[in-house]
Amino acid sequence: MSTQHLESTFPAGTTDPSRAARRRPRTWAWSGVAAGVLGMATIQASMLSSVNWDLTAGDAEAMLADASGKQPAYLAFHLLAVLTLLALVVFGAGLKRRLDDRGPEGSLHGQIALGGLVLTAVALMLGSGLDTQFGLGLSDPSAYVPESAAFYTDWVATIPWVWVGSGLSAMAVAHAALRHRAVPRSLGMVSLVFGLLILLTGASPLQYLAGFIGPVWVLIVALGFALGDRR
């Protein structure tokens, strides 16, 4: 069949029905379910890794002493953060393909959705990037300058919470659903609400609140694709 015939059969802005109708494996969606659960666990591990601010505020040596007793929490945080970021990338790749399959030709929805989740994965990678240096090394507190350990406790308690990129992904899913019906409307409404919340908190001085909201959106939408989306 010639290219000209295909173009006349499927005009610009539409999707080849045979391509859209193909049933795809749902592994990517289940990866999103894992990413959502692991993301919530990562935030909890980050909270457990925080020093006791009431007892250590303004005292770097006290922070070092407190942090040196939290090695199990740091190691758990590291494992959870890395597993989350890996699962997010797989979910993002599958989400891009899903939106590309059903969205209008040339749409940016899939690319934006993937890009937002990759940004979130990068934040998690950076947030866990000092764990080998400190999480393991704090078994010998005398090897550290107190101020550097104090900085590490702030790093672990902030950077992994930057989930604002997932808000961009949520808005891409919402627009694809509500404008183009490329995604079930229910997932579009959920994504619109969560996307707005993530972006508003992420753009505000309360940006770390996005770390509570982003994983929940990933979990809900991934479950929707895994169990309820039959396209």
C-alpha positions in Angstrom: 0.0 0.0 0.0 1.5 3.4 -1.0 2.2 6.2 1.4 -0.2 8.4 -0.5 -3.0 5.8 0.0 -2.3 5.6 3.7 -2.4 9.3 4.1 -5.8 9.5 2.3 -7.1 6.6 4.5 -5.9 8.1 7.8 -5.9 11.9 7.6 -3.5 14.0 9.5 -4.4 14.2 13.2 -5.9 10.7 13.4 -4.4 7.3 14.4 -4.2 4.2 12.3 -6.9 2.0 13.9 -4.9 -1.2 13.4 -2.0 0.4 15.4 -4.3 1.8 18.1 -6.2 -1.5 18.5 -3.1 -3.6 19.2 -3.2 -5.0 22.8 0.0 -4.1 24.5 1.6 -6.0 27.5 0.8 -4.3 30.8 4.2 -4.7 32.4 4.8 -1.0 32.1 1.6 -0.2 34.0 2.5 -2.7 36.8 5.9 -1.0 36.9 4.0 2.2 37.6 2.1 0.5 40.4 5.5 -0.5 41.9 6.9 3.0 41.4 3.9 4.5 43.3 4.2 2.1 46.3 8.0 2.4 46.4 7.8 6.2 46.0 5.5 6.4 49.1 7.9 4.1 51.0 10.9 6.2 49.9 9.3 9.3 51.4 8.6 7.5 54.7 12.2 6.2 54.8 13.4 9.8 54.2 11.3 11.0 57.1 12.9 8.2 59.3 16.3 9.4 58.2 15.7 12.9 59.5 17.5 14.0 62.6 15.6 15.1 65.7 15.4 18.8 65.0 14.1 19.6 68.5 17.2 18.2 70.1 19.8 19.1 67.4 18.7 22.4 65.9 21.8 24.6 65.3 24.2 22.1 66.6 26.1 20.3 63.9 27.9 18.0 66.3 24.6 16.8 67.7 23.3 16.3 64.2 26.3 14.1 63.4 25.8 12.1 66.5 22.1 11.6 65.7 22.7 10.7 62.1 25.4 8.1 63.0 22.6 6.0 64.6 20.4 6.0 61.6 22.4 3.9 59.2 19.6 1.3 58.7 17.2 4.1 57.7 19.7 5.6 55.2 20.3 2.2 53.6 16.6 1.4 53.3 16.1 4.9 51.9 18.8 4.3 49.3 17.4 1.0 48.1 13.8 2.3 47.9 14.8 5.5 46.1 16.8 3.6 43.5 14.1 1.0 42.9 11.5 3.8 42.6 13.5 5.8 40.0 14.1 2.6 37.9 10.4 1.7 37.9 9.4 5.3 37.1 11.5 5.3 33.9 9.8 2.0 32.7 6.4 3.4 33.6 7.2 6.6 31.8 8.3 4.8 28.6 5.1 2.7 28.6 2.9 5.7 29.3 4.5 7.5 26.3 3.8 4.6 24.0 0.2 4.3 25.3 -0.4 8.0 24.7 1.3 7.9 21.3 -0.9 4.9 20.3 -4.2 6.6 21.0 -3.4 10.3 20.7 -3.5 12.5 17.6 -0.6 12.2 15.2 2.3 14.4 16.2 1.0 15.0 19.7 3.5 15.9 22.5 1.5 14.3 25.3 3.6 11.2 25.4 6.9 13.0 25.3 5.8 15.4 28.1 4.5 12.6 30.2 7.8 10.7 29.9 9.8 13.8 30.4 8.1 14.6 33.7 8.7 11.2 35.1 12.3 11.2 34.0 12.8 14.5 35.8 11.3 12.9 38.9 13.6 9.9 38.5 16.6 12.3 38.2 15.6 14.0 41.5 15.5 10.6 43.2 18.9 9.7 41.7 20.4 12.9 42.9 18.7 12.6 46.3 20.2 9.2 46.9 23.6 10.1 45.3 25.4 10.8 48.6 24.2 7.6 50.3 27.4 5.6 49.8 29.6 8.4 51.1 27.5 9.1 54.2 25.0 6.2 54.7 27.8 3.7 55.0 30.5 6.0 56.2 28.7 7.3 59.3 29.6 4.1 61.1 32.7 6.1 61.9 31.5 9.6 62.8 35.0 10.7 63.6 35.8 10.7 59.9 33.4 13.5 59.2 33.2 17.2 59.7 30.0 17.8 61.6 28.7 20.4 59.1 29.0 17.9 56.2 26.9 15.3 58.0 24.4 18.0 58.9 24.2 18.9 55.2 23.6 15.3 54.2 20.7 15.0 56.6 19.1 18.1 54.9 19.9 16.6 51.4 18.2 13.3 52.1 15.2 15.1 53.6 14.6 17.4 50.7 15.8 16.5 47.2 14.0 13.1 46.9 10.7 15.0 47.7 11.0 17.1 44.5 8.2 15.3 42.5 7.0 18.4 40.6 7.9 16.7 37.3 5.2 14.1 37.9 2.7 17.0 37.9 3.7 17.7 34.3 3.1 14.1 33.4 -0.3 14.2 35.1 -1.4 17.2 33.2 -0.3 15.6 29.9 -2.4 12.6 30.7 -5.3 14.8 31.7 -5.2 16.8 28.4 -4.9 13.6 26.4 -8.0 12.2 28.1 -10.2 15.3 28.3 -9.3 16.9 25.0 -8.6 13.9 22.7 -10.2 10.9 24.5 -6.9 9.1 24.2 -7.2 7.9 27.8 -10.3 7.0 29.8 -12.0 10.1 31.1 -11.8 8.9 34.8 -8.0 8.7 34.6 -8.0 12.2 33.0 -10.1 13.7 35.8 -7.9 12.1 38.5 -4.8 13.3 36.6 -6.2 16.8 36.3 -6.8 17.1 40.1 -3.5 15.6 41.1 -1.6 17.4 38.4 -2.8 20.8 39.6 -2.0 19.9 43.2 1.5 18.7 42.4 2.3 21.7 40.2 0.9 24.2 42.7 2.8 22.8 45.6 5.9 22.2 43.6 6.0 25.8 42.4 5.4 27.1 45.8 7.8 27.4 48.8 6.1 24.3 50.1 7.5 22.3 47.1 8.3 19.2 49.1 4.6 18.6 49.7 4.7 17.3 46.1 6.6 14.3 47.4 3.4 13.2 49.2 1.1 13.7 46.2 3.2 12.5 43.3 3.6 8.9 44.3 -0.2 8.6 45.0 -1.0 9.9 41.5 1.4 7.4 39.9 -0.1 4.5 41.9 -3.7 5.4 41.1 -3.1 6.0 37.4 -0.9 3.0 37.0 -3.6 0.8 38.6 -6.1 2.3 36.2 -4.0 1.4 33.2 -3.2 -2.0 34.6 -6.7 -3.0 35.5 -9.2 -0.8 33.9 -7.8 0.4 30.6 -8.7 -2.1 27.9 -7.7 -0.2 24.8 
